[in-house]
Amino acid sequence: MPSPAPPSAAPSAASGAVPVRRVLTESEAKPVYDLDPAQRVVALTIDDGPDPRHTPTVLALFEQYGIRATFFLIGENAVEHPALVREIADRGHHIANHTWTHPELRHLSETQVRDELERTSDLLQRTTGRQPTWFRAPGGDWSAASLRIAADLGMRNMAWSVDPRDWARPGTSAIIDRVLKSVRPGSIVLNHDGGGDRSQTVAALKAYLPVLIDSGYSFTAPPN
C-alpha cells in the first residue's frame, strides 16, 4: 500500500462546525488486522498516549526517519495535554480514538460505550480540527456494540498483526526480538507511549526501526 499524500489543511478547531462523518459499509466496519501483503510496508501504531514523558521522544524519532504513524489516544490523557495532541497531528500523523478511559468494552452498556467513543472523538475533533476515522478497542477486545457505534461515528476499526507485548515491559531486547521475528509485509505493529513507563518501548523503537528500514521496509498510516 503506497503512503498516502500529506493531509490537507484542517478546518479550525474553534470554528464550531459540525463534523461530517462518513457512512461505513458492513465490510468497512470489520477490524483491520494487516495491510496489503504484496507491499513491503509496515504500519506503526502507538497506543495509550499522549504522554509528556515519552510521546515527544517518539515524535522526534519518527521525524528523524520520516515515518508517519497512527496514534490511538485516550481521551482522559488527550484532554490533559491538548498541545501534545496538536503536535502529533501537525507532524502529519493520524489521530485515532482509543476510548476515554481505556475500559473493557464488553463490560459496558451500549450507552456507556457510545459515551466512551463519542466523547473522545468530539474532543479530538475540537482539539485538532480533524474527525478521527480510526478506532481501536482497548486490548483489541471489540464488542458488537463498539463495532456498531464506531461505524456510526464514521470510524473504521484497526487491530494489529504484531504485538511485542511492550505494555508488560518484558525488556527492550525482548520487544526488539518479537517485532523483528514477526514483521512481514503489510504488518500492523502495536506499540505504547502511554499507560506507564514506556522507556523500553522507546529504546526498542530506536533499535528496530533502522533494521526494518535497512531491510527495505517503508512505513505508512493507513488512509482515512
C-alpha positions as CSV (number, residue, x, y, z in Angstrom):
1,M,0.0,0.0,0.0
2,P,1.7,3.3,-1.0
3,S,2.0,6.0,1.6
4,P,-1.0,8.4,1.4
5,A,-0.5,12.0,0.5
6,P,0.1,14.5,3.3
7,P,-3.1,15.7,5.0
8,S,-4.7,18.8,3.6
9,A,-5.2,21.8,5.8
10,A,-7.6,21.1,8.6
11,P,-10.6,23.3,9.5
12,S,-10.1,25.4,12.6
13,A,-10.9,23.5,15.8
14,A,-12.5,26.7,17.0
15,S,-14.8,27.0,14.0
16,G,-17.6,25.1,15.8
17,A,-18.5,23.3,12.6
18,V,-20.4,20.1,13.0
19,P,-18.1,17.2,11.8
20,V,-19.2,15.3,8.8
21,R,-19.0,11.6,9.4
22,R,-18.9,9.1,6.5
23,V,-21.2,6.1,6.4
24,L,-19.3,2.8,6.6
25,T,-20.3,-0.4,4.9
26,E,-20.6,-3.6,6.9
27,S,-17.2,-4.7,5.4
28,E,-15.5,-1.5,6.3
29,A,-16.7,-1.8,9.9
30,K,-14.8,-5.1,10.5
31,P,-11.4,-4.8,12.3
32,V,-8.4,-4.5,10.0
33,Y,-5.5,-6.8,11.1
34,D,-3.0,-6.1,8.3
35,L,-2.4,-4.2,5.1
36,D,-1.6,-5.4,1.6
37,P,0.9,-8.2,1.9
38,A,2.1,-7.5,-1.6
39,Q,3.7,-4.3,-0.4
40,R,6.8,-4.1,1.7
41,V,5.1,-1.6,4.0
42,V,4.5,-1.6,7.8
43,A,2.0,0.4,9.8
44,L,3.3,1.6,13.2
45,T,0.6,2.3,15.7
46,I,1.1,3.9,19.1
47,D,-1.4,3.4,21.9
48,D,-2.5,4.9,25.3
49,G,-1.0,8.4,25.0
50,P,-0.4,11.2,24.7
51,D,2.2,11.1,27.5
52,P,4.5,14.1,28.1
53,R,7.4,11.8,29.1
54,H,7.5,9.5,26.1
55,T,5.4,10.9,23.2
56,P,7.8,13.8,22.3
57,T,10.7,11.3,22.0
58,V,8.6,9.0,19.8
59,L,7.7,12.0,17.6
60,A,11.3,13.1,17.3
61,L,12.3,9.6,16.3
62,F,9.6,9.4,13.7
63,E,10.7,12.8,12.4
64,Q,14.3,11.6,12.1
65,Y,13.3,8.7,9.9
66,G,10.4,10.4,8.0
67,I,7.8,8.0,9.4
68,R,4.1,8.6,9.5
69,A,2.2,6.6,12.2
70,T,-1.2,6.3,13.8
71,F,-1.6,7.4,17.4
72,F,-4.5,5.9,19.3
73,L,-5.2,8.4,22.0
74,I,-7.1,8.0,25.3
75,G,-9.5,10.9,25.9
76,E,-8.6,11.5,29.5
77,N,-5.0,11.8,28.5
78,A,-5.7,14.0,25.5
79,V,-7.7,16.5,27.5
80,E,-4.8,17.0,29.9
81,H,-2.3,17.5,27.0
82,P,-4.0,19.3,24.2
83,A,-0.8,20.9,22.9
84,L,0.8,17.5,22.5
85,V,-2.3,16.2,20.7
86,R,-2.0,19.1,18.2
87,E,1.7,18.5,17.8
88,I,1.0,14.8,16.8
89,A,-1.5,16.0,14.2
90,D,0.7,18.9,13.0
91,R,3.5,16.4,12.3
92,G,1.3,14.6,9.9
93,H,0.4,11.5,12.0
94,H,-3.2,10.1,12.2
95,I,-5.1,11.0,15.4
96,A,-7.2,8.0,16.3
97,N,-9.7,7.1,19.0
98,H,-8.8,4.7,21.9
99,T,-11.8,5.5,24.2
100,W,-12.0,8.0,27.0
101,T,-10.9,5.8,30.0
102,H,-9.5,2.6,28.4
103,P,-12.2,0.3,29.8
104,E,-13.1,-3.3,29.0
105,L,-15.9,-2.5,26.5
106,R,-17.6,-5.9,26.8
107,H,-18.5,-5.0,30.4
108,L,-20.2,-1.7,29.5
109,S,-23.7,-0.9,28.4
110,E,-24.3,0.4,24.9
111,T,-24.9,3.8,26.3
112,Q,-21.6,3.7,28.1
113,V,-19.7,2.5,25.0
114,R,-21.2,5.3,23.0
115,D,-20.1,7.9,25.6
116,E,-16.5,6.5,25.6
117,L,-16.2,6.7,21.9
118,E,-18.2,9.8,21.1
119,R,-16.7,11.9,23.9
120,T,-13.2,11.1,22.7
121,S,-13.9,11.8,19.0
122,D,-15.5,15.1,19.9
123,L,-12.5,16.1,22.0
124,L,-10.0,15.2,19.3
125,Q,-12.0,17.0,16.6
126,R,-12.2,20.1,18.7
127,T,-8.5,20.0,19.5
128,T,-7.1,19.3,16.0
129,G,-9.9,20.2,13.7
130,R,-9.9,16.6,12.3
131,Q,-12.5,14.0,12.9
132,P,-11.0,10.6,13.9
133,T,-11.6,7.9,11.3
134,W,-10.0,5.0,13.1
135,F,-10.9,3.3,16.4
136,R,-9.1,0.7,18.4
137,A,-10.7,-1.2,21.3
138,P,-8.6,-1.4,24.5
139,G,-6.9,-4.8,24.4
140,G,-8.3,-5.4,21.0
141,D,-11.5,-6.6,22.7
142,W,-14.2,-5.4,20.4
143,S,-17.8,-5.9,21.3
144,A,-20.8,-5.9,18.9
145,A,-21.9,-2.6,20.4
146,S,-18.4,-1.0,19.9
147,L,-18.2,-2.1,16.3
148,R,-21.6,-0.8,15.6
149,I,-21.1,2.5,17.4
150,A,-17.6,3.1,15.9
151,A,-19.2,2.7,12.4
152,D,-22.0,5.0,13.4
153,L,-19.4,7.6,14.3
154,G,-17.6,7.2,11.0
155,M,-14.6,5.2,12.3
156,R,-13.1,2.0,11.0
157,N,-11.6,-0.5,13.5
158,M,-7.9,-1.1,13.4
159,A,-6.4,-4.2,15.1
160,W,-2.8,-5.4,14.7
161,S,-0.8,-8.4,13.5
162,V,2.4,-7.8,15.5
163,D,2.2,-7.5,19.3
164,P,5.5,-7.4,21.2
165,R,3.6,-7.0,24.5
166,D,5.7,-4.0,25.2
167,W,3.0,-2.8,27.7
168,A,4.2,-5.6,30.1
169,R,7.7,-4.2,30.0
170,P,9.4,-7.5,29.1
171,G,12.7,-5.8,28.5
172,T,14.0,-3.8,25.5
173,S,15.7,-6.8,23.9
174,A,12.5,-8.9,24.1
175,I,10.5,-6.2,22.4
176,I,13.0,-5.8,19.6
177,D,13.2,-9.6,19.1
178,R,9.5,-10.1,19.0
179,V,9.0,-7.3,16.4
180,L,11.8,-8.3,14.1
181,K,10.8,-12.0,14.2
182,S,7.1,-11.2,13.5
183,V,7.1,-8.4,11.0
184,R,6.0,-9.2,7.5
185,P,5.0,-7.1,4.5
186,G,1.6,-5.5,5.5
187,S,2.1,-5.9,9.2
188,I,0.4,-3.5,11.7
189,V,2.7,-3.2,14.7
190,L,1.4,-2.4,18.2
191,N,3.4,-0.1,20.4
192,H,2.7,2.0,23.5
193,D,3.8,5.5,24.5
194,G,1.4,5.9,27.5
195,G,0.0,3.9,30.4
196,G,3.2,3.8,32.4
197,D,7.0,3.7,32.0
198,R,7.5,3.2,28.2
199,S,11.2,3.7,28.2
200,Q,11.7,0.1,27.0
201,T,9.4,0.8,24.0
202,V,11.2,3.9,23.1
203,A,14.6,2.2,23.3
204,A,13.2,-0.7,21.2
205,L,11.9,1.7,18.5
206,K,15.3,3.3,18.3
207,A,16.9,-0.1,17.7
208,Y,14.4,-1.9,15.4
209,L,13.4,1.0,13.1
210,P,16.8,1.3,11.3
211,V,16.9,-2.5,11.0
212,L,13.5,-2.5,9.2
213,I,14.5,0.4,7.0
214,D,17.7,-1.4,6.1
215,S,15.6,-4.5,5.2
216,G,13.7,-2.4,2.7
217,Y,10.5,-1.6,4.6
218,S,8.7,1.7,4.4
219,F,6.0,2.9,6.8
220,T,2.5,4.2,6.4
221,A,-0.5,5.4,8.3
222,P,-3.5,3.6,6.7
223,P,-5.5,6.1,4.8
224,N,-8.5,7.7,6.5
